[in-house]
């Protein structure tokens, strides 16, 4: 299943979580919170918040497009937009430069982000170990990465094949519409 990466909503979701953390967040924790919120949205209503690609890394699952942007990789257009709102400080802190338009996020998306903030922040012990246990779609890639198909998450969440097909079709419609409208 292909999702459609939405830079504006990715900035909003990331900014929303950074703001809730007091304006500065650990990059590792931020990536886990966005992943968990996207995963929850996908299971809950069939669409992720960011449309980002999902991947298994050694220390758990991540949203790979946002991870790349935090590392300074991505298209020039996306990096310019991203860096206007989000700043990475060394070694691994992420700051909010200015507040994005949170009106792009629905109430249920904000709720998923808030829930993710609470769940991931409340983990006692190893966050990667917790994610490995509670996100069964994660596979150990060793020192590499493995893409996570959103359909796998839906199957593990006990969605029927008919439900998955409907979700795939709806996400494809969104991708085509965004393409036709020239969205990034």
N, C-alpha and C positions, 0 to 999 in steps of 0.2 A: 504494500500500500504506500502510495506517495502522498506526503503532506506538502503543504505549500508554505515555505518559510516567509514569515511576515516580519520585516525588519521593524516596522513601527510598533507592532504589538510585542515584539521581543524586547524592544527598548522599554516599553511600558511595564511589562511583567518584571523585567530585571530591575528597573527603577523602583517599582512598587516594593519589591523585596528589600532593596538597599535602603529605601526610606524607612521601612518598618524596622530595620536593624540599626537605625540611628544615623543613616547617611553614609555608613562605611560597613562593608561586609567582606568576609573572607571569601576569596574566589572559589575555593573548593566547595564550601557550604552553599554559596550562591548557585553554583551549577547543579548541585544535588536538589536544592529547593525548586529550581525551575523545572528540572526533570520530573520531580515527583508531582508537581502541579500539572504539568503537561500530561503525564501518565494518568492522573486522576480525572482530568477533563476528557481524555480520550475514552476512558472506561465509562465515565458518567454520562457524556452526551455525544460521544463519537467524533469530537474534534479536539485537537490540542489547542492550547492558547497561542503558542508561538508558531506552530507549523514546522518547527525545527526537526532536523534529522536526529534520530536517537542512536546512541552507540554504547556498547559495552567497552569500558576501559578497565585496566587492572584494579583500580580503586572504586569501581562501581559504574553505574550507568550515568550518561551525561547527555545534554543537548549539544550536539557537535557544532552547529553553526555559531551559537553564542560562545562556546568555548574557543572557537577559532577567532571570533571578533575580540575576545578578551586577550588573545595572544597576538593581536595585530594582524591577523590574516583575514582575507575576504575581499570582495570587490571594492574598488576605490569608493564607489558611490555609497555602499553600505558602511564602510569604515568611517567616512566623513560624517554620515548621519549618526552612527553609533558614538563616535568620539565627541560629538557635540553634547551628549547627555551623560555618557559613562566614561569614567577614567580608571585605568588600572595603575595602581601604585605598587612599587616593588616592596617586598618580594611577591606578595599575593593578596593584596588588599584592593577592593574595588569601591570607588566612590561615585556618588551621584553629583554630577556637575550642575545640572539644572533639572527641574521637575518636568517630566514628560506630560503629555495630555492623557491623563488616566481615564478620560471619557471614552477612549478607544476600548477599554476593558469593560465587559459586562459585569453585573453584580455576581453572577455565578463564577466568572473567571477570577474576580477579586476574592471571592470566598475560597476558591481552590488554592489560590496563592497564599492566603492567610492560613488555611489549614496546613499547607505544606510547610510554611514558616514554623508553625507550632510543632508539627510532627518531627521535622528534621532537627529543630533546635532542642527538642526534649530528649533526643537520643543520648543515652548514657553509655559510654564505651565507644567502640569503633563504629563510626558512621559507615565505612565501606562494608563491614561485616553485617550490619543491620540491613543495608540495602541489598547485599547479596542474598540474604535470607527472605526479605519482604518483596523483592522484585525478581520473581523467578524467570523473567525474560533475560536477565543478565547471564552472560556466558563469559568465562574466564578467557580473555584474549592473550594472556601472557603480557609481553611488553608492547603489544600492538593494540588494535581496536577491531571490533566486530560490529557491523551495523545491526540495529534492532528493528525488525519489521513491526510496525504498529499492529498488524494483524495478529502477531504472536501474543502481544499484550492482551488483545481482545479475546483470543482463544483461552488464554490462561485465566481470564476473568469470567470464563464460562459463557461468553456470548455465542449465540448460534451462528452457523455458517451463513444463514440468511441475513441475520443482523449485521454480520461483518461485511457481507456483500453490499448491503444498503449503506453502511458507513463509508465503504470504499467509493461507491458511486457518488455520494454526497460530497466527499472530499475532492473527488475528481472534478465535479461541477464547480467547486470553489476555485480549484487550480486554474481551470479553463477561464472562468470569469475574471479572475485576477490578471491572467495573461492578456485577455482581450482588453482589459481596462488599463493595461500597462503598469500594473503594480509590481513592485520589486519582489 
